[in-house]
Amino acid sequence: MVIKLENPFKYSNNNKRYYTADYYYKNKYKSKTMKVTLDAHFSCPNRDGKISTGGCSYCSENGSAANIIPTSLSLEEQFEHVKNLLSLKWPEAKYIAYFQSYSNTYGTMEKIKTTYDPFVKRSDIVAIDIATRPDCFSKEIYDYLENINKEKELYIELGLQTSNDNTAAHFNRGYEYKVFENTVKELHKRNIKVIVHLINGLPNETEEDMLQTIKDINKLPIHGIKFHMLGIMKHTLYEKEDFPLLEQDEYLNILVKQLEILKEDIVVYRICSDPDKDSLIRPLWLNKKKAVHNNLDKLLSSLNTYQGRLNVHK
């Protein structure tokens, strides 16, 4: 006889014991809300020579974009193309314009304004989501983003991966943790929501290191988080290195401990990587996204635990 444990987590209306993006969107926008991934052809200071030419060791040629985007199209044509595909399954959905590839605040103000201005006025999107690096900001950019946020809800996604500067130096991140801290605080002053990306399983990172990153970001005004498992992709620097990777059960056990200490009101936008199957070299268990999600739910339930259970700052 299987006893189903009641879900004690307050930011959920199903079996999820963590604060999912789906739950947040439905409460925020009162509808199924979908991200439309766009490629604005920005670059990255870690690739064009300003910081480095190699990029982060895990980063693939498409700038960590998970989906194939019709980049020959203009941005608005890209949006219409993806929106039309999504509307076949979710005709009543609302949309977020998601600028994912590379560092989308790394460019001239003219390019930045040309990229985002057309989407601010669109009535068919509820928000703009911009992925970038914390070292790609200036006062002029902060002020511009603040003005966008007054007209259209704005999310900024920052690739941190770890708060450990020694680990970051190994994968060639190119900035120190204090740069991330300062950027988060500057964005928060302007009421802009920040989503942070983390990677579990980086070379030389211990479980203690991965838990410490959660403790560090808990101290900051973070809106959301994306968890990733390190995947070795084709045409990356890590493709040439040989080091052990986490097995699925190891990853999930660490993830549960991270969720337990993560503040309960931080939205979990992703619990694992979603790599391109044709580019992934290892670990191949990352190709089974649904199984990873289901196994996390089962593990949280079996342990009768949930996001924020051990957070000391409640």
KEFI-252983 format. One record per residue (C-alpha): x negated, y, z negated; residue number from 1; residue in one letter. Coordinates in Angstrom, 3 decimals, decimal comma. Example, Ala and Ser with C-alpha at 12.3 -4.5 7.8 and 13.67 -1.06 7.14 Angstrom:
<east -12,300	north -4,500	up -7,800	resi 1	resn a>
<east -13,670	north -1,060	up -7,140	resi 2	resn s>
END
This chain:
<east 0,000	north 0,000	up 0,000	resi 1	resn m>
<east -1,431	north 3,368	up 1,075	resi 2	resn v>
<east -0,680	north 6,261	up -1,235	resi 3	resn i>
<east -0,505	north 9,564	up 0,603	resi 4	resn k>
<east -1,943	north 12,340	up -1,516	resi 5	resn l>
<east -0,118	north 15,645	up -1,495	resi 6	resn e>
<east -2,061	north 18,413	up 0,225	resi 7	resn n>
<east -2,874	north 21,034	up -2,463	resi 8	resn p>
<east -4,394	north 23,553	up -0,045	resi 9	resn f>
<east -2,224	north 26,658	up 0,257	resi 10	resn k>
<east -3,323	north 27,777	up 3,752	resi 11	resn y>
<east -1,791	north 24,750	up 5,452	resi 12	resn s>
<east 1,591	north 23,388	up 6,415	resi 13	resn n>
<east 0,404	north 19,964	up 7,563	resi 14	resn n>
<east -2,328	north 17,469	up 6,653	resi 15	resn n>
<east -5,195	north 19,923	up 7,166	resi 16	resn k>
<east -7,062	north 20,685	up 3,959	resi 17	resn r>
<east -8,869	north 23,667	up 5,397	resi 18	resn y>
<east -7,751	north 26,995	up 6,848	resi 19	resn y>
<east -7,337	north 26,271	up 10,550	resi 20	resn t>
<east -7,268	north 28,835	up 13,341	resi 21	resn a>
<east -3,916	north 27,424	up 14,477	resi 22	resn d>
<east -2,395	north 28,156	up 11,056	resi 23	resn y>
<east -3,909	north 31,644	up 11,011	resi 24	resn y>
<east -2,774	north 32,516	up 14,544	resi 25	resn y>
<east 0,782	north 31,290	up 14,032	resi 26	resn k>
<east 1,124	north 33,344	up 10,862	resi 27	resn n>
<east -0,639	north 36,360	up 12,355	resi 28	resn k>
<east 0,894	north 36,442	up 15,836	resi 29	resn y>
<east 4,026	north 34,325	up 15,229	resi 30	resn k>
<east 3,233	north 32,179	up 18,242	resi 31	resn s>
<east 0,884	north 29,629	up 19,734	resi 32	resn k>
<east -2,183	north 31,725	up 20,579	resi 33	resn t>
<east -4,808	north 30,725	up 23,115	resi 34	resn m>
<east -8,276	north 32,035	up 23,861	resi 35	resn k>
<east -9,031	north 32,818	up 27,487	resi 36	resn v>
<east -12,776	north 32,337	up 27,933	resi 37	resn t>
<east -14,483	north 34,945	up 30,107	resi 38	resn l>
<east -18,016	north 35,475	up 31,422	resi 39	resn d>
<east -19,001	north 39,133	up 31,715	resi 40	resn a>
<east -22,545	north 38,336	up 32,936	resi 41	resn h>
<east -24,352	north 39,818	up 29,954	resi 42	resn f>
<east -27,864	north 38,652	up 29,132	resi 43	resn s>
<east -29,668	north 38,076	up 25,838	resi 44	resn c>
<east -32,745	north 39,759	up 24,316	resi 45	resn p>
<east -34,023	north 36,299	up 23,459	resi 46	resn n>
<east -34,110	north 35,431	up 27,170	resi 47	resn r>
<east -34,955	north 38,581	up 29,111	resi 48	resn d>
<east -38,238	north 39,313	up 27,342	resi 49	resn g>
<east -37,178	north 41,951	up 24,813	resi 50	resn k>
<east -37,656	north 39,395	up 22,017	resi 51	resn i>
<east -38,540	north 36,225	up 23,913	resi 52	resn s>
<east -38,046	north 34,498	up 27,252	resi 53	resn t>
<east -37,275	north 31,007	up 25,998	resi 54	resn g>
<east -34,015	north 31,641	up 24,176	resi 55	resn g>
<east -32,988	north 29,690	up 21,097	resi 56	resn c>
<east -34,263	north 26,123	up 21,334	resi 57	resn s>
<east -30,765	north 24,589	up 21,391	resi 58	resn y>
<east -29,236	north 27,071	up 23,862	resi 59	resn c>
<east -28,377	north 25,803	up 27,323	resi 60	resn s>
<east -28,450	north 27,659	up 30,623	resi 61	resn e>
<east -24,824	north 28,782	up 30,337	resi 62	resn n>
<east -25,412	north 30,582	up 27,037	resi 63	resn g>
<east -23,583	north 27,979	up 24,905	resi 64	resn s>
<east -20,316	north 28,403	up 26,806	resi 65	resn a>
<east -18,327	north 25,200	up 26,466	resi 66	resn a>
<east -16,173	north 25,588	up 29,540	resi 67	resn n>
<east -16,858	north 26,060	up 33,217	resi 68	resn i>
<east -15,745	north 29,587	up 34,063	resi 69	resn i>
<east -15,131	north 30,733	up 37,669	resi 70	resn p>
<east -17,825	north 33,400	up 37,376	resi 71	resn t>
<east -17,587	north 34,426	up 41,020	resi 72	resn s>
<east -14,281	north 36,064	up 40,115	resi 73	resn l>
<east -13,945	north 39,469	up 38,486	resi 74	resn s>
<east -13,173	north 39,508	up 34,766	resi 75	resn l>
<east -9,508	north 40,226	up 35,336	resi 76	resn e>
<east -9,332	north 37,491	up 37,986	resi 77	resn e>
<east -10,999	north 35,093	up 35,532	resi 78	resn q>
<east -8,388	north 36,008	up 32,939	resi 79	resn f>
<east -5,473	north 35,431	up 35,313	resi 80	resn e>
<east -6,961	north 32,145	up 36,523	resi 81	resn h>
<east -7,313	north 30,674	up 33,010	resi 82	resn v>
<east -4,077	north 32,190	up 31,715	resi 83	resn k>
<east -2,124	north 30,602	up 34,576	resi 84	resn n>
<east -3,568	north 27,194	up 33,755	resi 85	resn l>
<east -2,783	north 27,513	up 30,053	resi 86	resn l>
<east 0,738	north 28,777	up 30,659	resi 87	resn s>
<east 1,637	north 25,506	up 32,397	resi 88	resn l>
<east 1,419	north 23,759	up 29,016	resi 89	resn k>
<east 2,196	north 26,688	up 26,699	resi 90	resn w>
<east 4,537	north 29,043	up 28,588	resi 91	resn p>
<east 5,350	north 31,079	up 25,462	resi 92	resn e>
<east 1,753	north 31,430	up 24,260	resi 93	resn a>
<east -0,008	north 34,675	up 23,447	resi 94	resn k>
<east -3,572	north 35,289	up 24,555	resi 95	resn y>
<east -6,927	north 36,476	up 23,268	resi 96	resn i>
<east -9,586	north 37,656	up 25,731	resi 97	resn a>
<east -12,695	north 35,751	up 24,629	resi 98	resn y>
<east -16,092	north 36,912	up 25,882	resi 99	resn f>
<east -18,213	north 33,880	up 25,062	resi 100	resn q>
<east -21,373	north 33,498	up 27,131	resi 101	resn s>
<east -24,624	north 35,098	up 25,955	resi 102	resn y>
<east -24,725	north 38,383	up 23,961	resi 103	resn s>
<east -21,761	north 40,529	up 24,884	resi 104	resn n>
<east -22,887	north 43,758	up 23,221	resi 105	resn t>
<east -26,325	north 43,612	up 24,857	resi 106	resn y>
<east -26,181	north 46,108	up 27,697	resi 107	resn g>
<east -25,682	north 49,742	up 28,580	resi 108	resn t>
<east -22,692	north 51,579	up 27,168	resi 109	resn m>
<east -21,429	north 51,941	up 30,722	resi 110	resn e>
<east -21,402	north 48,157	up 31,213	resi 111	resn k>
<east -19,885	north 47,568	up 27,771	resi 112	resn i>
<east -17,069	north 50,043	up 28,364	resi 113	resn k>
<east -16,437	north 48,761	up 31,896	resi 114	resn t>
<east -16,142	north 45,250	up 30,477	resi 115	resn t>
<east -13,734	north 45,858	up 27,607	resi 116	resn y>
<east -11,708	north 48,963	up 28,493	resi 117	resn d>
<east -9,406	north 47,146	up 30,983	resi 118	resn p>
<east -8,421	north 44,596	up 28,329	resi 119	resn f>
<east -7,637	north 47,085	up 25,565	resi 120	resn v>
<east -4,485	north 48,316	up 27,317	resi 121	resn k>
<east -3,195	north 44,935	up 28,456	resi 122	resn r>
<east 0,129	north 44,061	up 26,863	resi 123	resn s>
<east -0,305	north 40,329	up 27,526	resi 124	resn d>
<east -3,194	north 39,935	up 25,085	resi 125	resn i>
<east -3,016	north 40,319	up 21,307	resi 126	resn v>
<east -6,743	north 40,593	up 20,615	resi 127	resn a>
<east -10,264	north 40,763	up 22,020	resi 128	resn i>
<east -12,950	north 38,355	up 20,803	resi 129	resn d>
<east -16,598	north 39,205	up 21,503	resi 130	resn i>
<east -19,468	north 36,771	up 20,913	resi 131	resn a>
<east -22,896	north 38,331	up 20,435	resi 132	resn t>
<east -26,055	north 38,525	up 18,316	resi 133	resn r>
<east -26,337	north 40,652	up 15,150	resi 134	resn p>
<east -29,388	north 42,427	up 16,580	resi 135	resn d>
<east -27,455	north 43,741	up 19,595	resi 136	resn c>
<east -25,751	north 46,772	up 18,040	resi 137	resn f>
<east -26,288	north 50,517	up 17,830	resi 138	resn s>
<east -24,297	north 53,306	up 16,213	resi 139	resn k>
<east -22,761	north 54,091	up 19,596	resi 140	resn e>
<east -21,670	north 50,476	up 20,015	resi 141	resn i>
<east -20,296	north 50,293	up 16,467	resi 142	resn y>
<east -18,285	north 53,472	up 17,060	resi 143	resn d>
<east -16,958	north 52,184	up 20,379	resi 144	resn y>
<east -15,887	north 48,866	up 18,837	resi 145	resn l>
<east -14,224	north 50,719	up 15,969	resi 146	resn e>
<east -12,121	north 52,642	up 18,477	resi 147	resn n>
<east -11,152	north 49,415	up 20,273	resi 148	resn i>
<east -10,075	north 47,911	up 16,962	resi 149	resn n>
<east -7,684	north 50,806	up 16,392	resi 150	resn k>
<east -5,834	north 49,918	up 19,598	resi 151	resn e>
<east -6,301	north 46,161	up 19,917	resi 152	resn k>
<east -7,269	north 43,646	up 17,238	resi 153	resn e>
<east -10,966	north 42,858	up 17,554	resi 154	resn l>
<east -13,013	north 39,861	up 16,455	resi 155	resn y>
<east -16,812	north 39,769	up 16,612	resi 156	resn i>
<east -18,511	north 36,358	up 16,628	resi 157	resn e>
<east -22,110	north 36,291	up 15,403	resi 158	resn l>
<east -24,490	north 33,387	up 15,943	resi 159	resn g>
<east -26,255	north 32,934	up 12,600	resi 160	resn l>
<east -26,674	north 29,116	up 12,558	resi 161	resn q>
<east -28,515	north 29,198	up 9,185	resi 162	resn t>
<east -29,436	north 31,695	up 6,475	resi 163	resn s>
<east -32,850	north 30,038	up 6,172	resi 164	resn n>
<east -35,393	north 32,215	up 7,994	resi 165	resn d>
<east -37,955	north 29,396	up 8,115	resi 166	resn n>
<east -35,512	north 27,140	up 9,969	resi 167	resn t>
<east -34,552	north 30,025	up 12,246	resi 168	resn a>
<east -38,183	north 30,665	up 13,150	resi 169	resn a>
<east -38,475	north 27,030	up 14,282	resi 170	resn h>
<east -35,655	north 27,367	up 16,819	resi 171	resn f>
<east -36,743	north 30,868	up 17,871	resi 172	resn n>
<east -33,705	north 32,824	up 16,657	resi 173	resn r>
<east -35,573	north 36,101	up 16,842	resi 174	resn g>
<east -34,149	north 37,973	up 13,848	resi 175	resn y>
<east -34,123	north 37,647	up 10,057	resi 176	resn e>
<east -31,101	north 36,934	up 7,876	resi 177	resn y>
<east -31,075	north 40,488	up 6,538	resi 178	resn k>
<east -30,250	north 41,712	up 10,068	resi 179	resn v>
<east -27,135	north 39,522	up 10,018	resi 180	resn f>
<east -26,168	north 40,801	up 6,559	resi 181	resn e>
<east -26,471	north 44,421	up 7,634	resi 182	resn n>
<east -24,452	north 43,885	up 10,819	resi 183	resn t>
<east -21,622	north 42,150	up 8,946	resi 184	resn v>
<east -21,471	north 45,020	up 6,461	resi 185	resn k>
<east -21,438	north 47,645	up 9,238	resi 186	resn e>
<east -18,617	north 45,873	up 11,058	resi 187	resn l>
<east -16,658	north 45,468	up 7,828	resi 188	resn h>
<east -16,891	north 49,227	up 7,201	resi 189	resn k>
<east -14,980	north 49,594	up 10,459	resi 190	resn r>
<east -12,398	north 46,921	up 9,535	resi 191	resn n>
<east -13,634	north 44,606	up 12,293	resi 192	resn i>
<east -13,253	north 40,884	up 11,598	resi 193	resn k>
<east -16,421	north 38,778	up 11,776	resi 194	resn v>
<east -16,589	north 35,086	up 12,692	resi 195	resn i>
<east -19,926	north 33,414	up 11,959	resi 196	resn v>
<east -21,378	north 30,408	up 13,801	resi 197	resn h>
<east -23,341	north 27,771	up 11,845	resi 198	resn l>
<east -25,229	north 24,700	up 13,053	resi 199	resn i>
<east -25,670	north 21,642	up 10,852	resi 200	resn n>
<east -28,499	north 19,199	up 11,496	resi 201	resn g>
<east -31,186	north 21,650	up 12,600	resi 202	resn l>
<east -34,755	north 20,274	up 12,406	resi 203	resn p>
<east -36,247	north 20,404	up 8,894	resi 204	resn n>
<east -32,937	north 21,531	up 7,331	resi 205	resn e>
<east -31,941	north 19,653	up 4,213	resi 206	resn t>
<east -28,417	north 19,231	up 2,884	resi 207	resn e>
<east -29,325	north 21,789	up 0,227	resi 208	resn e>
<east -30,266	north 24,279	up 2,969	resi 209	resn d>
<east -26,932	north 23,797	up 4,722	resi 210	resn m>
<east -25,009	north 24,289	up 1,484	resi 211	resn l>
<east -27,082	north 27,358	up 0,645	resi 212	resn q>
<east -26,016	north 28,977	up 3,924	resi 213	resn t>
<east -22,378	north 28,681	up 2,809	resi 214	resn i>
<east -23,246	north 30,174	up -0,575	resi 215	resn k>
<east -24,969	north 33,074	up 1,163	resi 216	resn d>
<east -22,147	north 33,918	up 3,578	resi 217	resn i>
<east -19,599	north 33,612	up 0,760	resi 218	resn n>
<east -21,161	north 36,812	up -0,580	resi 219	resn k>
<east -20,309	north 38,690	up 2,616	resi 220	resn l>
<east -16,950	north 39,945	up 3,993	resi 221	resn p>
<east -16,599	north 37,129	up 6,531	resi 222	resn i>
<east -13,236	north 36,523	up 8,182	resi 223	resn h>
<east -13,938	north 33,211	up 9,897	resi 224	resn g>
<east -16,469	north 30,462	up 10,493	resi 225	resn i>
<east -17,346	north 27,995	up 13,245	resi 226	resn k>
<east -19,182	north 24,815	up 12,265	resi 227	resn f>
<east -21,314	north 23,080	up 14,871	resi 228	resn h>
<east -23,338	north 19,902	up 14,891	resi 229	resn m>
<east -26,676	north 20,256	up 16,653	resi 230	resn l>
<east -26,388	north 18,639	up 20,053	resi 231	resn g>
<east -29,363	north 18,182	up 22,341	resi 232	resn i>
<east -28,428	north 19,512	up 25,759	resi 233	resn m>
<east -30,094	north 19,244	up 29,139	resi 234	resn k>
<east -32,370	north 22,113	up 30,166	resi 235	resn h>
<east -33,018	north 23,299	up 26,600	resi 236	resn t>
<east -36,262	north 23,512	up 24,660	resi 237	resn l>
<east -35,010	north 20,877	up 22,216	resi 238	resn y>
<east -34,642	north 18,416	up 25,094	resi 239	resn e>
<east -38,433	north 18,015	up 24,968	resi 240	resn k>
<east -38,609	north 17,391	up 21,217	resi 241	resn e>
<east -37,987	north 14,163	up 19,323	resi 242	resn d>
<east -36,445	north 14,451	up 15,867	resi 243	resn f>
<east -33,636	north 12,634	up 14,030	resi 244	resn p>
<east -30,065	north 13,911	up 14,277	resi 245	resn l>
<east -27,204	north 13,464	up 11,845	resi 246	resn l>
<east -24,896	north 10,515	up 12,313	resi 247	resn e>
<east -21,185	north 11,308	up 12,267	resi 248	resn q>
<east -20,663	north 10,091	up 8,700	resi 249	resn d>
<east -23,659	north 12,144	up 7,494	resi 250	resn e>
<east -22,329	north 15,227	up 9,244	resi 251	resn y>
<east -18,825	north 14,824	up 7,813	resi 252	resn l>
<east -20,079	north 14,281	up 4,259	resi 253	resn n>
<east -22,116	north 17,484	up 4,451	resi 254	resn i>
<east -19,187	north 19,335	up 6,058	resi 255	resn l>
<east -16,865	north 18,294	up 3,222	resi 256	resn v>
<east -19,327	north 19,666	up 0,660	resi 257	resn k>
<east -19,582	north 22,904	up 2,646	resi 258	resn q>
<east -15,807	north 23,250	up 2,816	resi 259	resn l>
<east -15,478	north 22,634	up -0,912	resi 260	resn e>
<east -17,640	north 25,666	up -1,725	resi 261	resn i>
<east -16,446	north 27,856	up 1,166	resi 262	resn l>
<east -14,045	north 30,602	up 0,079	resi 263	resn k>
<east -10,485	north 29,446	up 0,651	resi 264	resn e>
<east -9,457	north 32,511	up 2,674	resi 265	resn d>
<east -12,142	north 32,138	up 5,361	resi 266	resn i>
<east -10,566	north 30,802	up 8,557	resi 267	resn v>
<east -12,250	north 27,680	up 9,959	resi 268	resn v>
<east -12,156	north 28,135	up 13,720	resi 269	resn y>
<east -14,179	north 25,037	up 14,521	resi 270	resn r>
<east -15,332	north 22,001	up 12,556	resi 271	resn i>
<east -17,700	north 20,521	up 15,115	resi 272	resn c>
<east -19,405	north 21,210	up 18,434	resi 273	resn s>
<east -17,526	north 20,706	up 21,688	resi 274	resn d>
<east -20,350	north 20,258	up 24,219	resi 275	resn p>
<east -20,132	north 19,724	up 27,946	resi 276	resn d>
<east -20,147	north 15,936	up 28,393	resi 277	resn k>
<east -22,353	north 16,054	up 31,470	resi 278	resn d>
<east -24,999	north 18,137	up 29,680	resi 279	resn s>
<east -25,057	north 16,408	up 26,286	resi 280	resn l>
<east -27,994	north 14,083	up 25,719	resi 281	resn i>
<east -27,421	north 13,182	up 22,067	resi 282	resn r>
<east -25,678	north 12,487	up 19,708	resi 283	resn p>
<east -22,997	north 10,945	up 21,885	resi 284	resn l>
<east -20,471	north 10,854	up 19,042	resi 285	resn w>
<east -19,935	north 14,561	up 19,733	resi 286	resn l>
<east -17,998	north 13,497	up 22,826	resi 287	resn n>
<east -15,268	north 12,082	up 20,565	resi 288	resn k>
<east -13,882	north 15,355	up 19,273	resi 289	resn k>
<east -10,475	north 13,991	up 18,255	resi 290	resn k>
<east -12,077	north 11,184	up 16,249	resi 291	resn a>
<east -14,294	north 13,670	up 14,408	resi 292	resn v>
<east -11,248	north 15,761	up 13,458	resi 293	resn h>
<east -9,264	north 12,719	up 12,346	resi 294	resn n>
<east -12,164	north 11,325	up 10,330	resi 295	resn n>
<east -12,617	north 14,641	up 8,535	resi 296	resn l>
<east -8,932	north 14,724	up 7,604	resi 297	resn d>
<east -9,143	north 11,159	up 6,292	resi 298	resn k>
<east -12,271	north 11,884	up 4,279	resi 299	resn l>
<east -10,842	north 15,028	up 2,676	resi 300	resn l>
<east -7,656	north 13,147	up 1,806	resi 301	resn s>
<east -9,471	north 10,103	up 0,393	resi 302	resn s>
<east -11,550	north 12,372	up -1,827	resi 303	resn l>
<east -8,484	north 14,464	up -2,677	resi 304	resn n>
<east -10,465	north 17,619	up -1,979	resi 305	resn t>
<east -10,035	north 20,744	up 0,150	resi 306	resn y>
<east -11,580	north 24,033	up 1,217	resi 307	resn q>
<east -12,554	north 26,219	up -1,717	resi 308	resn g>
<east -12,013	north 23,603	up -4,410	resi 309	resn r>
<east -15,460	north 24,201	up -5,897	resi 310	resn l>
<east -15,778	north 27,865	up -5,036	resi 311	resn n>
<east -16,805	north 29,668	up -8,199	resi 312	resn v>
<east -15,608	north 33,075	up -6,979	resi 313	resn h>
<east -11,886	north 32,286	up -6,858	resi 314	resn k>
END
